[in-house]
Amino acid sequence: MTDTSAAPTGLKARLRSDLTAAMKARDTLTTGTIRMALAAITTAEVSGSTARELSDAEVIAVLAKEVRKRAEAAEAFAGAGRPEQAAKEEAEAAVLTGYLPQPLTDDELGSLVAAAVADVAAGTGAPVTMRQMGLVIKQVQAAAAGRADGARISSAVKASVA
């Protein structure tokens, strides 16, 4: 499949070049994993009413979703007594994790939460309560830019608001 539009730059292009390198090195795990990731990205690009090129942030979101799928599958296989399949899923997740941005530390997440709480409190003119928790979470998610998952953000916000 030849793309006649502008040459893609960024994460998707890096995945394609890494796929070529993995194929040349005969690294079957990396080749299969990157192919699966590119297929998921292509599916996301053609979903909806019109096909479009995903931004790097959207590609990161697709990759993060694939990593979560692999972690859940590994847990399920381990629970079902299939450690070899669980190890394969964990190895695939490790390959994909290499393309994701460095996750936020607890201190960095705490400072983002504190800033968002202060911002919401300033906007409402009153201390933040559990009713405004959604506003705080939305601000933290925007600031985190995919570097922390929703459950972790939610628990940090809940701990600071409670």
Beta strands, then each sheet from edge to edge (+ up, - down):
end
